[in-house]
Amino acid sequence: MADRYELRIAHTPAPRPGAGRGRQRGFTLVELMVVVVILSILAAVVIPRVMDRPEQARISAAMNNIRAITSALDMYKLDNFRYPTTDQGLDALVAPPDLQPLPENWNRYMNKVPLDPWGSEFLYLHPGTRAEVDVFSSGPNKYPGDGDDLGSWDL
């Protein structure tokens, strides 16, 4: 049986070079242009939605940092009966301040004060303009006081 099988393989004609190419057909320019237009429309719809996500993530991270800083400030007030002054700043949460009024029961409230997602320091005011204390980020453009600021008043 093995001989018969080998014989069939030996007698099977090999495909001729170039056989069947006459029936193959390429894409026309119109078909390619339709595909390009469809992909362009999809890109115009999808890309803005995808590109907006990193900025939303930065805003969310900034708000979480503001919550953490505000909680640390509240703990500072519980221990020392007052918030740090604007001059003492947020560094009073990391190291004992050396400016008056000195805290009586200081503890480490944070290991370090984080930067905002745009690489700037969070800003702190006591007394604040919108609440007893204001903790805020100057936002993506890094200019405080304009429309893109994020602060403890947004919590």
Wavefront OBJ file of the C-alpha trace (Angstrom):
o trace
v 0.000 0.000 0.000
v 2.815 2.359 0.774
v 4.079 1.950 -2.780
v 0.728 2.920 -4.259
v 0.545 6.003 -2.086
v 4.011 7.083 -3.103
v 3.127 6.427 -6.708
v 0.150 8.744 -6.549
v 2.241 11.488 -5.069
v 4.857 10.985 -7.729
v 2.263 11.269 -10.507
v 0.462 14.310 -9.066
v 1.205 17.163 -11.396
v 2.876 20.178 -9.789
v 1.041 23.472 -10.099
v 2.207 25.517 -13.025
v 3.921 28.814 -12.225
v 1.532 31.683 -12.736
v -1.531 29.466 -12.877
v -4.687 31.132 -11.532
v -3.328 34.651 -11.621
v -5.673 35.671 -14.348
v -8.612 35.420 -11.957
v -7.014 37.481 -9.135
v -8.079 41.085 -8.945
v -6.623 44.029 -6.969
v -8.473 46.850 -5.232
v -9.553 49.818 -7.272
v -8.635 53.340 -6.289
v -12.288 54.054 -5.414
v -12.406 51.097 -3.009
v -9.197 52.213 -1.315
v -10.511 55.780 -0.981
v -13.751 54.512 0.619
v -11.705 52.584 3.212
v -9.539 55.652 3.906
v -12.625 57.852 4.374
v -14.246 55.338 6.751
v -11.050 55.072 8.825
v -10.778 58.863 8.929
v -14.332 59.215 10.211
v -13.718 56.581 12.904
v -10.496 58.311 13.948
v -12.245 61.687 14.164
v -14.860 60.203 16.509
v -12.664 57.939 18.662
v -9.421 59.915 19.113
v -10.907 62.913 20.963
v -12.621 60.577 23.436
v -9.442 58.608 24.063
v -7.225 61.692 24.287
v -9.489 63.285 26.928
v -9.025 60.378 29.360
v -5.498 61.280 30.589
v -6.653 64.770 31.554
v -9.626 63.327 33.450
v -7.234 60.983 35.265
v -5.000 63.922 36.254
v -7.988 65.863 37.587
v -9.121 62.837 39.604
v -5.597 62.347 41.007
v -5.409 66.034 41.984
v -8.738 65.842 43.798
v -7.632 62.702 45.672
v -4.427 64.451 46.740
v -6.431 67.478 47.912
v -8.644 65.141 49.986
v -5.570 63.548 51.580
v -3.985 66.933 52.350
v -7.255 68.267 53.778
v -7.572 65.195 56.019
v -4.004 65.686 57.257
v -4.784 69.345 57.962
v -7.844 68.313 59.975
v -5.671 65.931 62.033
v -3.190 68.766 62.595
v -6.020 70.949 63.871
v -7.300 68.203 66.191
v -3.849 67.862 67.768
v -2.890 71.554 67.878
v -6.257 73.367 68.037
v -5.478 75.417 64.906
v -4.489 74.936 61.284
v -0.972 75.837 60.169
v -0.660 79.432 59.013
v -0.230 80.270 55.355
v 3.428 81.098 56.085
v 3.984 77.714 57.741
v 2.342 76.132 54.710
v 1.768 72.497 53.946
v 5.323 71.679 55.034
v 3.964 71.835 58.605
v 2.389 68.448 57.866
v 5.788 66.883 57.179
v 8.140 68.640 59.624
v 7.504 70.725 62.733
v 7.206 74.374 61.765
v 9.719 76.845 63.159
v 7.490 79.885 62.613
v 5.030 81.122 65.238
v 2.590 79.896 66.408
v 4.495 76.710 67.179
v 2.332 73.584 67.465
v 2.074 72.074 70.938
v 1.334 68.471 69.947
v 2.920 68.124 66.532
v 3.018 64.712 64.838
v 4.035 63.704 61.330
v 0.812 63.928 59.339
v 2.229 63.073 55.919
v 5.489 61.503 54.749
v 5.733 64.146 52.069
v 3.440 66.686 50.483
v 2.667 65.448 46.966
v 2.987 67.548 43.840
v -0.082 68.018 41.704
v -0.308 65.881 38.539
v 1.115 68.755 36.472
v 4.283 68.931 38.564
v 3.455 71.995 40.664
v 3.098 72.326 44.413
v -0.343 72.453 45.950
v -1.213 75.905 47.266
v -2.511 76.570 50.774
v -4.284 79.517 52.385
v -5.380 79.932 56.007
v -7.696 81.666 56.363
v -8.945 80.688 52.960
v -10.966 82.804 50.582
v -13.652 80.130 50.098
v -13.496 78.215 53.387
v -11.543 78.147 56.632
v -8.634 76.618 54.678
v -8.121 76.442 50.930
v -5.974 73.711 49.418
v -5.767 73.948 45.665
v -3.867 73.212 42.484
v -3.311 75.852 39.861
v -4.302 73.266 37.248
v -2.843 72.370 33.866
v -1.787 75.904 32.936
v -0.052 76.445 36.314
v -1.563 79.929 36.804
v -3.601 80.272 40.014
v -6.790 82.258 40.005
v -8.162 81.353 36.602
v -10.854 78.904 35.573
v -8.877 75.669 35.654
v -7.964 75.706 39.366
v -8.971 72.634 41.388
v -9.487 73.065 45.099
v -10.897 71.817 48.357
v -14.026 73.846 47.579
v -14.771 71.348 44.757
v -14.924 68.356 47.128
l 1 2 3 4 5 6 7 8 9 10 11 12 13 14 15 16 17 18 19 20 21 22 23 24 25 26 27 28 29 30 31 32 33 34 35 36 37 38 39 40 41 42 43 44 45 46 47 48 49 50 51 52 53 54 55 56 57 58 59 60 61 62 63 64 65 66 67 68 69 70 71 72 73 74 75 76 77 78 79 80 81 82 83 84 85 86 87 88 89 90 91 92 93 94 95 96 97 98 99 100 101 102 103 104 105 106 107 108 109 110 111 112 113 114 115 116 117 118 119 120 121 122 123 124 125 126 127 128 129 130 131 132 133 134 135 136 137 138 139 140 141 142 143 144 145 146 147 148 149 150 151 152 153 154 155
